[in-house]
Amino acid sequence: MEPQVERELMLIKVNAEREKLPEIMGLVRIFKAEVVDLSDYTLTIEVTGDPGKMVAIQKTLSKYGIREIARTGKIALRREKMGETAPFWRFSAASYPDLEVAIPSNFQQNTGVKAINQNPEESSGGDVYPVESYESFSSTSQILDAHWGVMTDGDPTGFCSHTLSILVNDVPGVLNLVTGVFSRRGYNIQSLAVGPAEKEGTSRITTVVPGTDESIAKLVHQLYKLIDVYEVQDFTHLPFAARELMIIKVAANATARRDVLDIAQIFEAQKVDISDHTITLLLTGDIDRMVRLQKMLEQYGICEVARTGRIALLRESGVDSKYLRGFSLPL
């Protein structure tokens, strides 16, 4: 098995009384987590890492009382090999005309790294796959496009993305039952993340579905009819913290490496793997942050991308950050 970069993302809301807060903040620093919300009695933190780290921080914080957990599945990209035998060696070399040996214009046909819409019968050789059919690629964005999966809100008809949090019984087939409700009624799932919830034997499904308030309310009503569904919440018009996780491998030879690292520092992205011709970065945040970083890195050549779905928890502080954008703070 080839070595891989593997990561998960978790939002965890824990009881945080005033006298216990300094102790909890010390644990947050130890696990290199980040605070995303703070109220009078709770603290919500974001943590990334391997499954072992997730279990460790969850057990450590359980003594304070865990209120809610939203967790993604694991995503992974293979660690790039060194030298000319690496899968993306020629991809990197062709991106920058600073080598002594010229690279032929048809280098993609020689390496197995092909554009997805060139030949639908052949593998692209990477770890990123489209969800749309190949025939529709001429009119839609490819998955390596930073805006893939983004829907513009603010439609005058009230059609927008709704973030749903679904607490279910952790039994085989429950995800099929839930997604079956969506598919039978013609709903398109923009984002989906499933992980263990705060109580043993339960899981939390976080999904993003486009629709009107009225249609989503009917969908929620149908979900409650499932035996294994305990709770369904629509966060759309409530203050909530939403996060995604992305691992992105960028072509970066000696000429471009400094620029790529500078961009990573600006976005506070972590460097999780580096070779002589690529850099692999890890970033957490909302979808806007993912899009901005990916657009900045497109000029250097994006080799592979792995992204989780969105996870979300309500903000106990009541602060809705989307309403603060565009307003200056009082002096």
N, C-alpha and C positions, 0 to 999 in steps of 0.2 A: 504494500500500500504506500502510495506517495505521501510525503509529508504535506500537511495542509495547515492553513490558518483557519481556525474555527472559533466562532464567537456567538454568544447569545446576548439578549438585551432583556432587562427586567425593570419594571417600575414597582416599587414597594412602598406602601403607606403604613407607617408605624405610629403607635401612640408615643407622644413626646411631651410629657409634662415638664414644666419649667425646670424643676430641680434635676431631671434626668437628661435634659437637652445637651449639656456639655459632654456628658459621657457618650451619648449617641453620636454627636458630631465627631468625637475622637474615632469611633468605629468607622464613620463615613470616610474619614481621611485614610485610615488603614486600608480599607478596601478600594480606595481610589474611586469612590462614588461621587455623584454630584447631586446637590439639593435642587429640586425642581418646584417645590411648594412647601410653605411653612405657615401653619395656623397656630392658634393658641394651644391646641392639644394634639396636633398631628404633624408629622414630617413625612414628605414624599421624596424619595430619592431614586436616582437612575443609576444602574450599575451594568457594566458589560464584562464579559469574560467567558470562561469555559463552564461547563455544567458543575464542576466541582466548586468553583468560586460562588456560583449561584446558591448552591446548597449551603455552603459555609456561612454566607452573609445572612441567609434566611434563618438558619439555626441560631446564629448569634443574636439577631434582633428579635427572635421569638419571645425572649424573656420580658420584653417591653410591651408585647402585644401587637401582633400584625393585623391590621384591619383589612387591607386589600392587596392583591398582587396581580399584575398583568405581565405576562412573559411571552416572548417570541420563541419560535423554534430555533434550532442551530443553523447557521449559514456557514459556508466554507468556500475558500479558494485554495487551489494547490500552490505551494511555495515554488517560486520560479527557480529553475536550475541555472547554473552558471555556464557561460560559454556558448559556443555556436550550436550545440545540440539542444538548447532550450527551445520550447515551443514558440516563444515570441521573440527569438533573437532577430530574425530577419524583419519581423514587424517593426521592431525598434530601429534597426539600421535604416530601413526605408523611410522612416519618419523624419530622419535628419540627414541631409546630404553633406555630412562632414567626414565621411570615411574615404580612405584612399581607393577602395574598390567600389566601382559603381554597382548599384543594385538594379537589376532589370525591372522594367515597368510592370511585368507580369509576375512579380515575386509572390503574389498571393496564391497563384495556382501551384507554386512549387512548395508551399509550406503547409497547406491544409488550413490556413487561416483565411477564410473566404467571407465575403459579404453574404449575409443570410439570403438575400433575394437573388443571388446569382444562379444557384442550382438547388431547387428544393429537395432533390433526391439525395443530396450528399450532406454529410455532417460538416458543421463549421469548424470542428476541432476544438471548440472552447467549452466553457462551462455555463454559458448563458443561452437560454432558449426562448423563442417567441411563444406567446400564447395565442396570438391571432394566426389565421391561416396565411399561407404565403401569398395567395392571390390578393389579399387585402393590403399588402405592404406598400403598394404604389400610392395609396391614399392615406395611410396612417403612419404614425411614428414607429420606428424600430425600437426594440427594448434597450439598445445602447443609447438611445436619445434620452437626454436628461429629463425631458418633459413627458416621457412615457408614463401613462397612467394618471396624469394630472388632469383634473377637470376644473374649468373655470366656474367659480361660484358667482353669485350675484345675478343669476338669470331672472328676468322680470316675471317669468311664469312661476317662480318659486322653486324651480328645479335646482337642487344643489347636492353636494356630498353629505351624507349622514354617517356619523360615527356611532356604531352600536357596540355595546358591551354585553355579552351573553354569558351568563353563568350556567354551566351544564354539569350533569352527572358524568364522571369520567368512566365511560363504558365503551366497548368496541362498537363502532357504527354510529356514534352520536353525531359526529361531524357530517356524515352523509345525510342524516336526518335533517340537520339544520340547513345545510346547503341545498337539500332537495326542496325545502320550502321556497328558497330564493329562485331556483331554476324553474319550478313549476309555474311561478307567477311572472317569469320573464325579467327578473331583476339581475343586473350585472354587478358582480362583486369586484370592486376596484382594488381592495386590499383585504388580506385575511391573515390573522396571526392567532395561534392557539398555543396555550401553555398551561401548566399546573396553576391552580388558584390557591388562595390562602388556606382553605380547608382541605384536608386529605380526602381524596376521592372525588374532587371536583376540578373542573377546568374552566378557564375563561377564554372565550372566543371574542376577539375584537375584529370587527369588519367595517369597511367603508362601502356604503351603497348609495348610488345616486337616486334621487327621487324627490317628490314634493312632501311636505309635512303630512298631508292627508294620506298619501299612498304608503309612507313609511309607518304611520300609525296603524294602518291595516295590516302591514307586514308584522309588526310587533305583536299584534293581537293573534295572528296565526302562529307565531313562534311559541306563544304561551300555551298553545294547545298541545305541544309536545310534552310527553311525560317526563323526559329527562332534562327539560329546561326549567331552571329555578327562577331566574331573573333576567329581564331584558331592559337595558337602559339606553336611551337615545341621548347622547351627550351634545348633540349639535348646537343647541341653543343654551347650553350651560357652560360655565367656566371649567375647562378641563385641560390637563397636561397630556400632550400627544408626542410620542417619540417613535423614530424609526432607526434602523441600523443599516449601514452600508459598508461593504468592503469593496474597494475599487483598485484594480491593478493598472498602472499607467506606464507607458513606454517612456523611459528616461535614461538616455545615455549620459556620458560625462558632460556634454554640452548643456543638457536640459535639467540635470539633476538638481542644481541649486535653485532654479526657478520653481520646480515642482515642490521642493521642500519649503520654500518661502510661502507658497500658496497654502500648503498644508498647515503651516504655523498660523497663518491668518485665520483659517477656519478651525483651528484647534483640533485638527485631525491627527490621529495617532499613526505612527509608522510601525507597521507590524511585520513587514518583510521587505528586504532589499536585495537585488542582484546587480550584476554589472550592466544590466540594460532595462530593468524595471524597478518600480517602487510600488508597494502595496500599502494602501492607507485605509484606516478605519474611521468612520464618522458617525456620530449619533446626533439626532436633532429632528426638527420637523421637515416636511417634504420640501419646503422652500429652500432650506439650507442644503439639502441633498442636490437640488436642481442647480443652485448657484455654484457649488463646488464642481459638479460634473461638467457644467458649461465651461468653467475656467480651465479644466483639464483636457477638454476635447482637442485643443490645438496641439497637444503633445502626443495624442494617440491613446485611446482607452482600450486595453487588452480584454479585460474581463470585469464584470460587475456582479455582485451578489447583494441583494437587498431583502430585508425582512418586510413584513407588513407592518401597519401602524398598530401600536398599543396605546392605551389611554386610561387615565384615571381622573375622577373628578377632583378639582382643586377645592380643598376644604377652606382655604383662605378666602374664596369667593372672588379672587382677582381673575378677570378674563383678559389675557394679554392682547387678544386681537382687537379689543376696543381701545387699547392704549396706544396703538400704532398711529402715528401721525399727530399725536398730541405731545407738546413739550411739557416737561415737568416744571412745576412752579419754582421760582427762585427763592 
